[in-house]
């Protein structure tokens, strides 16, 4: 653990050290330093980024024999290495990693819920809790407890202990996964856990912890959360959304949700009313069409704003007034139906036989079919062809 400067000085942003080795691996170089400020990926925390002798680091990982390898796109040479850490990114990791400790500690200490996993990425952070469900009330109460710990600005201590000392540690929440060099992170007097990541030195630096989403996943509850600036940016965004909505609905921030719910209810009512009126209009239309029908054939084009669903309604209304073959078009879709019981008319047959001549695609049954055409002209061509075929049937 001697060569892990990031453990001893997690706030160090620049560091001069020596290059031990630089080995070509394909198009990249694997570089080992005498000591490093760059955290290798592990324990749910991503690898640090930064530069070595101004060359950007692509990745940092730890080998099974505990060497830390820095992956570079070019050879940094031999001798001195000037290391510069991508500090904003690291601080984001430190805040969110410490935030995870606080969330996990509260859920365990206060609600006896153990943490099953943690994942930190550049744009989100998650904690998986070993519980299949979490009530909104409990979640809110936990957030409050976590933020109290932030405000108390407790020291976040890190130290190494032996396996024997582990069993004596009264605050230890989880058993270590290694049997030597066991690194403990302790939220002063409240919680301790073996951990290999980087953390802030006092809980106050976490700034704020806010859970923004929960998800049930394989019997666990996954919490998506944000800390510090990220939580604040989220608050800013949501504040903007709520104040804009409040202005739009001439309401206050606190009443806007009730207003929106009220408006949605009103919208549903209006939609039901519109559906009823449209049905009445279709009944009137059906009477007019049946009255004007030449023989048994009714052809009509419904305006597009009536919607596709209106066509079967109109067809049913027409067929309830007598025996007809009805062709109803809505945009480029045509519906065919008839109730001429003793005739050989076959709607599906018309579609199968004639639609391909007009690039139409569709199908159905003897008494009902629908077909879609690429243009209005093609649809009209098909309707004329059906009418001509009916005339032929009549004439013969
Ligand atoms: Zn940790």
Boltz pocket constraint, residues with backbone or C-beta under 6 A from the ligand:
constraints:
  - pocket:
      binder: B
      contacts: [[A, 97], [A, 98], [A, 101], [A, 185], [A, 195], [A, 196], [A, 197], [A, 198], [A, 199]]
      max_distance: 6.0
